[in-house]
Each structure stands twice: as structure tokens, then as C-alpha cells.
Amino acid sequence: MMKNAHFKRGLPSRLGALALISAALIAGIAAAPAAAQPTTAASGAASAVATGWSPPARGYVALGDSFTAGQGAPPYRSDDCKQSRFTGYPTIAAVFSLYRLTENKACSGATVADTAAQLAGVSPQTKLVTLTVGGIDAGSNEVLAGCALNPDPAVDPCKTALETSAAKLAVLGPQLVGLYATIAATLPNAKVVVLNYPRLFAPGVAPLGDLVNTASDGLNAVIAGAVAATGNPRVTLVDVTQEFAGHGIGSRLPYIAFDPANPLATANFHPNALGNALGYARALANDRVLSR
């Protein structure tokens, strides 16, 4: 855990960075295409200020794995789940919307089964759920570990890791369909917003990066198919790959955490503060999730 004195010294700089991120996110939300509706969240907020009336906050719950927990944007609330204290995307999204983050149950290493268990105790009045899940079940960690030293898909241990991942991916779709349906049934008043995974590396930066990116594309295809297979209009997909394009590891402004001096750093291979704000939170804003 971080010493309190060190944390306090670092807090102003972190808050300053958060302010810059917030300003950029506001600009992104303002630039998003306006929905064809008679009123907007912005006009509603302006009316509320004018009349002194504040609309009731809508309950928002975040579920899933380390990408929703914010593992790439320390400091953490605790060492157990690696939830970002300040700049996880659920925290940022709640600041710029009428939704109030009532619970963030996302946890590093969470599987599909773990995510289903996270529903315990969640209010049935919840209006919005966002989640990322499937990476662990698809063997993404095994691919990174097995192919890090020699990313040759024809040579072990990379070959075995890829084969194992492919086998897991083949059965993941029905598991995700079941999870999404369970969330929708458990929370009958909620929009269930499934977010996918960004490409972690800039294209061509390294053979390992291209291999991992291809694996991410395959996982995202399964996630998209599972969302469609639910047949439930309350279960929707928000594709974050456009927001992260050009910002992988090795780019001039990466949205993915990676410390080359410490390849085993906890935050590595997860969205950093910029990725949470200008990747995930902006994707939610661009898809009008936060204004409905």
C-alpha cells in the first residue's frame, strides 16, 4: 500500500491531471452528434439550474473485470480488486451524467461466473449497468505470458497458449449470452451496456502486439455476437475500438498503461487514466448512453 505522506504529496498532481482529462472529456461530449430528441440532458440540466430543481440521480452499477475496475489507473481503493480510486471509467462517466454510481463491483481477474456473482445485493431499481468481461475466460493472460518471449504461433509455449485460448473462445459465446440475460432479468429496469476491449498495441510496433491485437479482435467478435444473440433491446454493445485507435502501446499518446522498466507492473496492459476517460467514458458519451 502507498504511504499516506507520499499519497498526499502526489494528490495535487493527480487532481490536476484529472482536471485536464475532465476538460478533454467535456469537449468530447460536446462534440458528440446530437440525438434527434426534443430535449437533451444538457438542456434539462440548464433548466434545473434555472429553476433550482435537481432531477433525481439514476442508479448506476459497474460490473466485470479489471478493465472496468480501472487497474491501469492507480492508486487503487484496495489491493484486492485493483479498483482505481479516481480515474476508472465508471467514476468519470458518473460525473458527466445524471447517473449516480451506486456500486462498482468490478474486480481484477473476474470471469463470467464471477461477474454473475457480483449481482448479489444490487438494487433492482438500478437504471444502468456497464461491464467488461470475457478476457480472462478467453485466456488472454495465458496468451500474453506464453507468447511474451517468443511470439511465434508455431512454437511452444506460444503455440499451446493460442490453441488453449481458441478452445476457450469457442465456448465463450453462450456463457456471455447467459450472463447478459441474467443481468437483464435480475435488473429489469436497467440498460445493460456491454463494452468490449481495445487493441492494446499500436499496429506493427512488435510481433507480440500484433498477435495480441488479433486475439482481441476475435474476443470482440464473440462479445458482439453474444449481445446480438440475447435479442433483448435493453442489452447493447458499446464498441470502444474507435476511441482507442491510434493510442495503443507504442503510440505517441498511449491510452494503455505499460512500464518498459517493469514488464510485470500491475497496471500494465490496461487502460490508463486517459484510456478510461477518453477511451471508455468517451465511448459511452459518443453512443449517447450517458444522456438517456
N, C-alpha and C positions, 0 to 999 in steps of 0.2 A: 504494500500500500504506500501511497505517496505521503511524505511528511507534511504536516499541516503548514509549517512555515514556508516550505517550498511551494505548496499549493497556493497560499495567499500571495506570494510574490508573483506567481505566474498568472493569477486570476485576471489582473487588468489587461494583459496582452491577449488572453483568451477571449475576454469580453470584447476587446477591440476587434479581434478577428471575427467574432460572431456578429458584431455590428456591420462590418463590411460585407459579410455573407448575407446578412439580412437585407441590406440595401440592394445587393445584386438580385436577391430573390424577389424583392418587391418589384424591381424593374422587369424581371421576367414575367411575373404575374400580370403586371400592367400591359405587357406586350402580347400576352396570350390572346387569341382570337375571341371576340365577344360572342357569347351564346345568343341565339335568337330568342330572347325571353323579354317580357315586358319590364322586368326589374332585374337587377343584379345584386349580388352580395354587397358590392361596393356602394350602390345607391341605397340599399337597405341600411347599411352601417351609417351612411351620411344622414339618413332620416332619423335614425336612432339618436345620433348625436344632437340633431336639431331639436328633437322633442324631449330629450332626456330619458327616453325609454331604451332599455337594452334588451335585445332579443335573447331568449334563453339559449344557453350553450347546448349543443348536441353531444351526447356521449360518444367518445371515440376510443377504441381499444386496438392496440397493436399486438400482433401475434407472430410467431415463427422463429426464425433462426438469427444468426449473428448479423446478417445484413440489415434486418430491422432493429436489432438491438443496438447497432452502431459501433461494432467492435473496432472499426477502423478510425474512430474519432475519440480517443481517450481525452480526459480522465473518465474512469468508469464509476458508476454508482456502487458497484461491488465487484469483486473478483470472480464471482460465481458465473454470472451471465454476461459479463462484459457489455453492459448497457452504458452507452455514452451519457455522461452527466448533463452535457449542454447541447450537443450538436448531432444527436441522432435524428433521422428524418421525421419520426413521429412528433418529437418535441417541436421542431421547426414548423412542420405542417400545421400543428395546432395553434401556433402563434398567429399565423396568417389566415385564419378561417374562423367560422362560427363553431367549429368543433372543439370540445374540451377533452384533452387526453386524460381519460379517467384511469386507464391502466395500460402499462406496457409490460406484457408478459413474455416478450421475445427473449430468447436465450441462446447464447453461443452453443453450437452443436446440436440444436434442436432438429429432430426428424419429423416426419409426417405424424407419427404416433405421439410424439412429444407435443406437437402443436395442437392436436386434438385434446390432449390433457390440459392444455393451457386455458381451455374454455371454462374450466371449473370455477364457479363463483362469479363469472362475468354477468353483468346485469342484462336481462332480456330486453331492456329498453334501449340498449346501445344502438346508435344510429349509423356508425361507420366502423368497419374493421379493415385494416390493411395488414398484409402479411407477405413475407418471402419464406418459402420453404421448398425443399426438394434437392438442394445442392448436396447435403450430407447423404441423403438416400441414394443419390445418383453416383456416389463415390468420387466426388470432386477432390476431396482431401487426398484420397489414395492416388489419384492421377498426378496431383502436384508433387506428392512425396516420391512416387515411383518413377516419375519422368524428370525430376529436377536435375539429376547428374548427367543423364543421357536421354534426351527426348527423342529417341529413335523408336517409333512404334513397332519395329520388328525385333527389338532387343529387350530382354528382361533386365530390370523389373518393370520397365515402362509398358512392354507388351502385355504382361499379365494385368497390370493396373487398368489399362484401356479395355481389355476384354472383360474384366470384372465390372467396370463401370458400364459398359454396353449392356451386360446382362441385367444389372440393376435398373438401368434406364428403361429397358423393355417392359418391366413390370410396374414402373412408377406411375404411369398414367392413371390406371384405375384407382390406385391409392390416393392420388390427388383429387380425382373426381369425388371419391368418398369423403375426403376431408372437407372439400368446399361445400358439399351438400350438407354435411354435419354442421358446419358453421352456420350456414343459411337457415337450417331448421332450428338450431339452438337459439339463434338471434333473429327472430322473424321480422324485426323492424330495421335491420341493418343492411346497408350496402356492403357487400363483401368485395373488396378490391384486392386483387392478386397482382403483385408486382413481380416482374421477372429479374434476371441477373444481367449486369453489364458485362461487356467484354473487358477482361482485366488488363490486357496488354495492348499497346499500340501495335497495329499490324506490321509485321516484319521486323519488330525490334529484337526478337530472339526466337529460335525454333520452339522452345518451351512455350513461349507466349502464343504462337500461332496454334499449337496443339491445344492449349487450354481454351483459347478463344473458340476453336471448333467444338470443343466439348460443351462450352457454354451455349453455343448456338443450338446444339442438339437438345440440351436440357430445356432451353426456352421454347423450342418447338413442342416438346411434350407438355409443358405448362400451358401453352396456348391451346393445344388440343384438349386438355383436361377442362379448362374453363369453358370452352365451347360445348363439351360433352355434357356438362351439367344441365344445359337447357334452361337455366334459371337467369332471368334478366337482372336479378339482383347481384349476381356473381359476374364481375367484369375484370378484364385484364388491362393493366396499365404497362405499356412497353417502355422501359427506361433506356433502351439502347440508343435512341436518337440523342437523348440528353447527354449520355456519356461518350458519344462518338468523338474521337479526337482527343480524348482525355484519359487514355489508359496509361499503364506503367510504361515509361519511356517517352512519353509525350512532353511537350514544353510545360503544360499545366495539367498535371495528372490529378484525376479525381479519385484515384485508388492509392491507398497507403502502401508504401514499400520502402524499407530502410535497407539499402545495399550493404551497409556495415553490419547489419544484424538480420540475416535472412530468416531467423526464427522469431522475430518480433511479433508480439501478439496481434498488433494492428494490421500486419502485412496482408495484402490480397483482399482487403475490404475497402469500401468507400470511406474516404477521409471526410473531414468536415465539409469541404467543397462538394464532394460527391453526394453527401447526404442532403445538402442544401440545393445545389444547382443541378444535381442528378435526380435523386429520388423525389425530394419535395417539389422541385420544379416540374417533374413529370406529372405529379398529382395535380398541380396547378394548371398545367397546359391541357390536361384532359378534363378539366373542369370538375374534378372530384371535390375540391375544397369549397366550391361555390354553390353546390346543390344541397 
